[in-house]
């Protein structure tokens, strides 16, 4: 169905080819997963299939790409539209109409399908993707995850023979991601649709792939073959490598079957009680912190070794010391006022009650993960904290200020937000200019922002235009712009969207360092692995209300949707990450 013959793609002013000598064949009815670090050419390869590369993106394509016999060099994207359906990383760039139902019908109208066929397919797609309740909603009022489902649905209605998907689950909550992947699997198995998909969250998708293409070397093999040698792999594979399992598991179910011996080894070591352990080794409760003192955070590893540990707040010593006499009583310190204080918050947007009766307090040095299904109100809550949305009722205070009534020039020194769409923060012509402006705005030393960009995504040059970056690189640049000012409160909306595992590990290092310095971090995320590695608390939002708020281990382990892979494999033991298990075995 798809044939690459010695394909290389070079963009103007690039130091070298983005794709080099790719030679592969994808037969009809297969799901092929593209994996590799950010910026290795996954989006370029997908664009070459749809004809967007080079007809829309520019650059030079050498070699030959054919889709069902059509040469993409001589067939423009509009001449492939009946054959290839494409969903890019940015859903907003995909939309043409204003409402959900119109968007689902637009592609079929362009192909001249009969109205009766269009109506039937729209209804089928609304049901398949759980969009029926949103059919009349303006697209601009949807959450990022809802928009992503609409973008996928608008392609599915045309019934293409080839689907090209770039990060299709990046903004979806775990349940919605499973629904979308189940639909794709049905298309592949039942209708013979060929799917090419790039995705960084391998824990979600690798078990569905027929074959995996590892870039930049364009090595094609089965998921088991590629995961055994790939530099990027999901936690279930990492745990299998650590435990020496053969064959390597690709699913939680496979790993659980072989985890008995590993569980026994973990039970044999002396350890603190589960209720005293936080998400990555930190005490979960203030009482536990007082009794046991600071414990190291066991986080991800980089090629240079383990990431630096962050001590837990509070505590005198890791072990209690026996005393011959009782110590003199000391007065309890006064509780510090929370950096964020939200009381009975309600927000209404038109007919939609986005938030209701929300209470949330965040202390300095605390990291909180907001989780919940798409459209639950997470982004709205972040917007109220940065003053972009005014409460309908209730109160919001950040560092004692009321955000929506505070001068933005004052507020920007207290709170910084990285939105889901990083381009909203980027306006300069080059990365170098963007970083220089961020340093000047924050009053930081020249080069501060540039150093952060290099730390998060090495290899990005100053002369690169932000629009020419990959989605993950663009997000890293927006993160660097906000973190340059190092405000006391940092808000992140889907901060790992488009980031590979290495870039995510570097982000975790930076955020832990900020928290250790006393900055509060609130991140809205569907990345359960990130929450397990980083968050002290998890707050689950549903229908605009807070339905759970507690230590990470307590909240996520009991949740089928939000539990990380390691927790599912080793349940009921309280381990959340591969790094925790590795540290425990080493101890």
N, C-alpha and C positions, 0 to 999 in steps of 0.2 A: 504493500500500500504506500509506504514512504521509503524513498531511497536517497541517501546522501552519497555522492561520489566525489571523494577528495575535496571536500568543501572547506574553504577558508574564508573568513570574513574579517576585513580590516576597515576600521572607521578612520575618517579624516583626522589628522594630527595625532593619531594613536601611535604609541611606541612600537607596537607589533600587532599581529592578528589577534582578535578576540577569540575566534575559532581557528584551529589549525588542522588541516588534513583529516577532517572527519569523514569516515567511511562506514556506513552502517545501513542495515535494512530493517524496517519494522513491518512485519506482516499484518494483514487485516485481523481485527478482533483481539489485539493485545493492548494491555495497559503498561506503558513504559514510563518509569519514574526517572527523572533527571536529578542527580545529586551532585554536590560539590560546594566548595566555599563560595561566599558572595563574590560576584564580579568575574567568575570564570567563564561566562558565556552561555548560561542556561537560557536566559531570555532571548539572546541572539539566535540560538539554535531553534527555539520555538518560533521566533519571528521569521526565520528562513522557511519554515513549513507553511506558514500562512501567507507568505509573500510580502509581509511588512518589511522584511529585510531582503533587499536593500531599497525597495520602491518607496517606502515611507521614511525609513530611518537614515537613508543615505549610506555611504560607505561602498566598499568594493567586495563583491561576492565572486570568488573563484571556485570552479568546480560546478557541480550540477545537483539540484534538488528537484525531485519529481514526486508528486502526490497523485496516485492513481493514474500515472502516465502524463500528468500535466507538469510542464517545466515551469517552476516559479520565476525563472528569469524572464520568460516571455508571457507569463500570465500574471496580471496585476491582482491585488487582493480582491477587487470586486469580481474578477473572473474566477475566483476560487471560493466565493462566498457560499455557493450552493453545496460545496464539498467540505470545506474546513470551517469550523466554528472556533472562535478565539475569545478567551477571557484573560485580560491582562492583569497586572498587579494592582492597577488603580481602577476600581469600578467606576468612579466618577467620570473618567475619560471615556467610558464605554457608552454612557447613556445619551439618548437622543430625545426622548420624550419626557413628560413631566410626572406621569403616574405609573404605578407598577403594572397595571393591566395593559396600558398602552405600550409600555416598553417590551412586554412579553410578546405583543403582537407585531411590533414594528419590523422585525427581521422577516417574518412571514409575508407581510405586506410588500416588502421590497422584492421578494421572490415571486410575487403574484399568485399566492395560494388562494384557494376558494374560501369565502367567509366561513362556511360551515366547518371546514378543516381547521381554520384558525381558531374558531371558538372552542372546538373540542381539545385542541392541543394546549390552549391557554389554561383550560380547566384542569387538564391532566398535570401540567407543570405546577400550577398553584398547589395542588394536592401533594405532588412529589416532594416539593421543597418547603412545605409548611408555610406558604405565603397567602393562603386564602383570606386570612383576616386582614391582610395588608393590600388587597387588590385595588382599593380606591385611594390609597394613601399617596400623597406627593412624595416622590423619591427623595427630595431634599430634606424631608422630615424623618427619614429612616436612620437607624444606627448604621455604623460601618459594616457590621456583620450582615444586617438585613439587606443593605445595598449589594453586598457581595453575592448573596443568594439570588437577588433579582438579576444581577449580571449573568450569573450562571444559567438561570432560567431562560433569559432572553436568547441564549445560544441554543439551549436544548430544544426549544419549540421548533426550530428549523430542521431538526433531525439530521444534522450533519453526519457524514461518514467518518470524519476525523475531528476529534476534539483536542484543542491545544489550550492547556490551562497553566497559568503562571501563578503559583502560590494561591490555589483556590480555597484553602481552608484557613488562611492566615488570620482573618478577622472573625472567624466563626467560633462560637462556643463549642465545647466538646460534643454535646449532643447533636447540634446542627451539623458539625463536621462529619459525624458518623452517618447522618442522614444523607448528606451530599455524596459521600464516598460509596454508600450503599446504592444510590442511584447510578453512579458511574459504573459500579460493578455489574449492575443489571444491564446497562447499555452494552458493556463489553461482552458479557456472557450470553445474553439473550438476543441482542440485535447485531452483534459482530462489529460494533463501533470500535475504531482505533483511537486510543487516548494517549497523548503525550502530556506529561504533567511534571512541572518543577515544583518542589516543595521542600522547605527546610525542616518542618516539623515531622521528621521521619517516624516518630513514635505513632503518628496517626495513620500513615499511608503505606509503609513499606510492606506490610503483610498483604496488601491488595495488589501489589505489582506482579506482573508476569516476568518482567525483566527490568534491570536497573542499569542506567547509563551513567558512569562516573566521569565527570569532567574535572580538569581540562584534557585528560589523556584519551577521552572517548572510549573507555573500556566498557564493554557491554557484557552482562552476564545475569545469572539468576540472582534474586535478592540475597540468598545465603552466600553465594560466591563473592559478591561485591561487598557485603557487610563484613566479611572476614578480613578484608584488606583496606576498606575505605577509611580515610581520616575522619569522616563524619559518620556518626551512627547513633541510633536512639538508645535510651537508658537500658532497655531490655537486652540489647546486644552488648552494651558495656558491662552489665552484670554478668552476662554469659562469658565474656572474655576474662573478667576478673575471677570467676569461679572455675574457669577451664572447661566449660561444658562443650561437648561435641555431640551432635552439630549445634551451632549457635542458634538459640531461640530467636524467632522473629515476632512472636506474640506473647502476651502475658500468660495465656493458657499453656503454651509450650514450656515457658520458663517455670511456671508453678509445678509442673510435673517433675522437674529435675531439681527443685529447690530444697528438698528435704534435708540433705546433708548440710547444705549451707545454713539452713535455719538452726540445725543442731550446733554447728560451730559458733553461731552468734549467741545462742542461749548459754553456752558454756562460759563465756567471758563475764566477769562482774560488770554490771552497768547500772546506771541510775534508773529509777522507775520511769515508765513511759510518760506518766503524767507530769514528770519534772523535766522533760526534754522538749525543747522548741523545735522549729522546723529543720534546723541544720546543726543540732547539738546544743543550742542555747536553752537555758531553763525556760519553761513555758509560762510559769506563773510567778508573780512577785514573791510569794512565800518560798517557792523553790529556789529562787534566785538568792533570797536572804540566807537560806539554810546552806546552800551548796556553793554559792559564789559563782564567779564567771567560769563558763566552760567554753572551749574553742568552737568556733563555727567551722563545720566540715563542709567545704564548698567544692566547686569543680576544680579540675586540674588544667594547667596549660602546658605547652611543651617545655616550659621552664620550671615546672614543678607545681606543687599545690598552691592554690590561691591563698593570700594572707587571711588568717582567721580574724574574726571580729569578736572581742570579748563581750559577754553578756553584761548588761547594765546591772549594777548593784552587787551585793555579796561581799563577804569578808575573805573567805578562803574556800578552795575547792573541797577541802575536808574540814569537818569540825575538829577543833582541838579540845582535848580533855583538860579541864581546869581543876585545880585543887580547891578553889573557892569561887564563889559566884562573883562575876565582875560587877562593878558599880553600875547602877542603871544610868542610861543615857537618854536624853529626851529625843523623841522621834522627830526627824526633820519634817518641816512643813512641806506638804505636797506642792510641787511646782504646777503652775497653771498650764493647761494643755496648749500646745501651739495651735491646734485646730479645735474649735469647739462648735459643734453643730447641734442645735436643739430643735426638735419637732419641725424639721424642715419639710416644706411642701413646695413643689414647683408644678405649675400647670402650663402646658403649651397648647393653646387652642382647645380642642376636645380631649387631649391626652393629658392625664395626670401622671407626669413623668416621675415625680417623687412624692412620697407622703409619709409623714411622721418619722423622719429619719433622724436618729441621734448618732453622733460619731465624735469621738475625742481622739486626738492623735498627739502623743508626747514627742518632745524633741528626741532625736536619735532613734525613733521607731520607724519600722518599715511595714507598711500595710498593703496587702493585695486585695483589691476589689474584684470580686468574681461574680458570675451570674450569666444567664443566657443573654443573647443579643436583644437589645431593646429594653433591658431591665432598669436602666437609669444610671449606669456607671459613669458614662461620659457627661451626663447632665450634672451629676454630683461634682465631678471635677470642675466643670464650668462654673458652678456656683462658688467654688473655693477660690477661683481666680477672678471672679467678678464679672464674667461674661454673661451670666444669667442671674437675674434678681429673684429672690425667693418670693413665692406667692404668700407664704406665711412661715412662721418660725424665724430662727436667728442663725446667722453664720458669722463666726469671728475667726480671723487668722492673725496671729500675733497681736490680738486685741483690736484689730481693725475690722470694719465691716467692708468686705471686698467690693461690692457693687456700688458703694458710695465713696470709695477712696480714690484719690487721684492716681491714675495708672502709673505715673512717674514715681510715686511713692510705693505703690503696691508691687511693682516689678522688682523692687529690692527685697521683698519679703516672700514672694512666691513666683515660681516659674512653671509653665505648662508646656509639655511637648505633646501636641495633638496627634490624632491618628493620621492625619495627612501632613507629613513634615514640610511639604512645599508651602504650607501656609506661613511658615516662619522664614522662608528663604526668598530673597528678592535680588541679591547681587548677581553679577554676571559670571563670577568664578568662585571657586572654593576659597581661594586666597583672600578675595575681597570680602566674602562672607565672614571669614574668621577675623579679619582686621576690624570689621564693623562690630562684631560681637565683643572683641577686646575693648574697643572704645566705649561701647554702650555700658559695659560692666565695670569700666574703670580698672580693668585687669592689665597685667603686664603684657606687652606685645608678644605674640607667640603662644599665649595660654590656650586659646581655642584651637590653634593649629596642632598643638601637642595632644590635645584631647582627641582630635580627629585621627591623628596617627596612632594613638593608643587603641582606639576602638576599631578602626578599619585601616590598617597599614596599606600603603600603596596608592592612595588617592593623591593626585598632584594638585598643586595650587591653581594651575591653569584650567582645570576641568570645570565645565559648566555644571551646576547642580542638576539640571535636567538630564544630563548625560550619565549620571550615576545610576547604579542599580537601586531598587527600592530600599534594600538594607543599607547601602552606603549613604543614601539621602537621609534616611532616618538617623544614622549615626552622626551626620553633620548637624542635623537639627538638635540632637541630644547635646552635642558639643557646644552649640550656640547657647543653650539654656544653662548647661552646667558651668559654663565660663563664669557666669555671675554668682554661682554657688549660693542661691537663695536659701534661707532657712527651711522653706517648704518646697519640695520638688514634686511635681505632679506629672505622671507619665501615662499616656493613653495608648495601650498596646505597644509597649516599647521594644518588643522583640519581633515585630512583624517584618519579615524579610531578612532577619539576621540569622546567619549560620551558627552552629554550636560554638565555634571559637570566638566569634564576635560577641555572642551572648555571654560567654564566660568572662570576656574582658569588661563587658558592661557590668556584670555582677561585681567584679573587683572594684570598679569605680563607685558604684552605689554603696557598697559596704564601707568604703573609705569615707564617703560623705556621712553615712549614718554614724560611724565611729566618731566623727567630728561634731556630732550633735544635730545634723540636718534630719528633718523628718521627710520620709518618702512615702507617697501614696501612688500606687500604680494600678490602673485598671487593666486586667489581662485575662486572656483565655488560655495562657500558657501555664498549665498546671505544674510543669517541671520548674519553671522560673519561680513560681510561688513557693515550691518546696525548698528551693535553694536559698531564697532570699528573704522571704517574709517572716516577720515575728508574729503577725496576726493575719488572719483571713476574714474578710467581711463579705458575706454572700448577699447579693441584692436580687430580689425577685419582685416583679410587678411594682417597682418603685419603693419597696420597703426593705429594710434590713431584716433578713430572716435568720442569720447566723453571724456571730462575731466572737472569735476566740483564738487561742493559740493555733498555729498552722496545723500541727500534728493532730490536734483534737478535731478540727473542722474537716480537713481533707481526707483523712484516713477512712472516715465513716461514710464518705460520699463516693458512689460509683462513678459519678461524672467528673469530680474534681480531684480524685486521688491520683498521684503520680504512679508511673509504672512500677517502680521498686516497691512502693507501699502495697500495690495490688499483689505483687509476686510473693512478698514476705509476710503478708498479713497472717496472724494478728500482731506480729512483731512491729514495732513502731518506726522502722527505718523508712526514710523518704527518698534518699538519693544514693547513687552508686558510690559517691565519695564518702558518705557516712559509713557504708558497709566496708569499704576499703580501709578506712581509718580504724574501724572496730576490729577487723581481722589483724591489722598490723599491731594493734595494742595487745 
